[in-house]
Amino acid sequence: MILSEKEVATGERFAFGKNWRQFLRTLNDERITEAEKSLKRRLSVENLQGKTFLDIGSGSGLFSLAARRLGAKVRSFDYDPVAVECTAELRQRYFPNDPTWTIEQGSVLDAAYLQTLGKSDIVYSWGVLHHTGAMWQALEYVLTLVAPGGFLFISIYNDQGGTSRRWRQMKRTYNRLPRYLRFLILIPLTIQLRGTRMLRDLLQHGNPFTSWQNYKKNRGMSAWRDLVDWAGGYPFEVAKPEEIFDFYRKRGFILEQLKTCGKGHGCNEYVFRKAEES
């Protein structure tokens, strides 16, 4: 399955890879270290030596890189060819010609492709499966990729009911607008999501962008690129924490960690462990 330029051109899919390519311009050792800390914290480990790490929807490649630096054997894939290029660029920067880091283009909805991947100790897919256009199918498919006793680390947008439906419409509108008009959504969105904090930063620190500069402590990410991702992230699906929990519990997975965003618009993070085979 290959990303259709027609889907992007008609506003049916956001060009995530192009956004990640811009993010790579800001990537530095500090951001990479924060990404490593995020993996270690959520997986309750100090390193990934001897582990296999599958990155589904690798995006910029940041977390594939973090896993590789922690010692894992990494396999990365993404549906978006530009995202694949971004991940390959990071491998070239930090682990050139490394045979233990494989990068491919592929779709999590392509059952035949997934069968070629085998099973991994850690299957990671942060903020990806809800953008496939078939979230529950994707959630079903990824569980087959986890080795017995292995971990599934995913994040899924929180279901806010009617608010989520309005977010979905906003995202679809954003993608249908010409690029030169997308500021009509980005400016009010910035005010809505970050305006109060920016005013507080201005009054307390004399700089409305203090929190933006500190945002890299959030998994090493970029405040602006995450905002653009939020505005444009379409297809867009959501789920309540209990729905995800019940879905995987019935399939033999044990919830090890859960971080919710409360009633907010962000992602709920889940770390599941697959039961050992008897």
N, C-alpha and C positions, 0 to 999 in steps of 0.2 A: 504494500500500500504506500503510495507516494502522495505527499501533500499537494493538493490541487490549487494552482494559482487562481483558478476560477472561484474557488471557495473564498479565498482572501479578497479577491476583487469584488465579489458580490456582497461582502460583509458577513459571510457565514462562518468565518474563522479568523481569529486574530493571528497575525504573523509574529508569534512569540520569538522566533529565532532572531529577527531583526532587533527586537528589544534587548535580547541577551547580548547581541554583538556590541551594542552601545555600552552595556554594563561592563564588558571586559576591559573597556578603557579605564575603568576606575579600580580594577582589581589589583590588590597588593597583598603583601605577606600578612598584614594585619587582618584583612578580610578572610584570607584563607585560614588563619589561625582560629578565627571566630567560628568558621564553618566546622573545623575539626572539633572544637569544644562542643558544638551543638550535637554532633554525632556521638561523641563520648558520653555526654550528659544523658541523651535520650536512650542510648543503648546500654548505659551503665558499664562502660568498658574504658580501659586506658589506651588500648590499641586494638587493631584488627589483624594482627599477625596470624597468618594461616587461615584466614577467612576469605570466602568468596562474596563479592558485593555486586549486586545487579542494580544499576541505576536506570529506572524506567522513566523516560522523559527527562533526559540529562540536562536539557536547557543550556545554560552557560558552560556546564561541565564542572562547576565549582565543587559540588559534593562528590562527584567522581574523583576529582583531584584530592579532596580532603580524605576520602577513604583510601586512596592509593598511598598518600603520605602517612596514613596510619598503619600501613602494612598490608592492606587487603589486595587480593587479586580482583581486578575490576572489569566489569563488562557494562558498557553504556550504550543505550540506544535512544533515539528520538524520532518522532514522526516528521519533524520539520528539518529539511536539509540544512538550513542555515544554523540551527542549533547543533546539528551534527558537526558542522564546520567549527563552531565555537568550541565544542568539547575537544575536537582534534587539535585546535590551536593551543589549548591549555596543555594537552599531552605533549605537544611539540615544545612548548616553553619549559616544562618542568620534568618531563619523563620521555625525552625523545627516543624513539625506536624501542620503547618498552614492550616486551612481548606479553607482559602480565596485565596490560590494559588494552582491552578491545573496544572499538567504537564502531557502531553500525547505524544505518537508518532502518527503522522498523516501526511497526504499530502494535500497541498493546491489544488491539482488537483483531489482530491477525493470528488466529489460532495455529496455523501451520508454521508461522515464523516462531511463535513462542515455544513450540515443541522442540526447536533446535537449540534452545537456551539451557536445557537441563534444569537443575535445582541449585539454588544459592543459599549460603548461610544467612545472608542479609539481603532482603529485597526492599529497595528504597524507591519511593515515588511520592515526592513532596509537591502538593499542589498541581497535580497532573491529571489524575483520573477523572476529575469533575470537568475537564475541558475536552474530553474525547467525543462527546455527543452521545455516548452510551455508557454512562458511569457504572451502572450496576453490572453490566456485562464485563466491563474492565475490572471491577472489584472481584468478580468471580474468576476471571482468567488469571489474575496475579497470584491467587492463593496456590495455584498448581506449580508455581515457580519457587516456592519456599521449601528448603530441605527440612527433614524431620528435626525438630529441636531448634530450627532457625527462626529468624525474626522478619516480620513484615512491618515496615515503618512507612506510614502514609499520612497525608493530611488532606482533609476534605472540607470544602466550604460549609459553614454553618447554615442550617435552614432557619431563616427568619420569617417564614410565612409570606405574607403579602409584600414585605419589604424586599425579600429575595426576588420576587417576581418583578418588582420595579427595578432592582439592580440589573436583572436580566435584560429588560427592555432598554435600559441605559447603555449596556454593553453592546447590544445589537445595533443601536443607533450610532454609537461611536464608530463601529466598524463600517457602517454604511456611509458615513460622512467622508468627503474628500479630506485628505491629510491637512490641507491648509485651513479647514474649518473645525478640526478636532479640539482646538483650544476652547471652543464654546462649551465643551464638556469638561475638559481638564481644569480650567480655571475655577468654575464653581465647585467641582469635585475636590480640588485642593483646599478651598475655603471650608467646605463641609467637613472634610476628614481631618485636616491639619490646622485649620484657621485658629482655633482656640489655643492650641499648643504654640503656634507661631507667635501669637500675641503675648502669651505668657513668657516665652523666651525673649521677646523684644523688651518686655518690661523688666525681667529679671537679669538678663545678660546683655542687653543692648544689641542682640543679634537674633532676628526671627528664625534663623536657620540652624540654631544650636542643636535642636533635636534631630534635624536632618543629618548633621555632621556626625552625630553619635549613633545614627541608625545602623551603622555597620556592625554594632554589637548584636544586632538581631540577625544571627546566622550569617554574618558577613555580607548582608545584602545592601542594596542601594535604595534610599527612600524614594527618589524620583522614579527609578526604573520599576519599583514595586507599585507605585501609584499608576504609572502608565499600564502596567500589567493588569492592575485591578480595573482600570477604565476599559481596557480592550479585551480582557480575558473571556473569550467566547469561542465555542459553546460554553455554557455555564449551567452546572447542576449543583444541588445542595443536598445535605442529609443531616438529620438530627443525630447526636452522639449515640443515643440508644439504638437507632436503626443500624448504624455501623457495628456497634457492639453485638447486637443480636445476630446480625448477618454472619459474622465470623465465629461467634460462639457456637452456632449450629453446625459449623464446618470444622470444628475441632481446634480452633485457635483460642489462646488464652490472652486476655488483655493484661499487658505488663505495665504500660504507662498510658496516661491520658492527660492531655492538656487542652482545655476548652477555652474558647474565647467568650464564654458567658453568653450574653444575648447579642453579641456583636456581629459584625459582618465578615470577620476573618475566618481562618481555618481552625478546625479542631484537629489536633495531632494525636495519632494512635501508634503505639508499638504493641504488636501482637506477637506471641510466640506460638509456633506450630507444635502440637503435641508430638512426642517421640512415637515412632511406630513400634508396636509391640512385636 
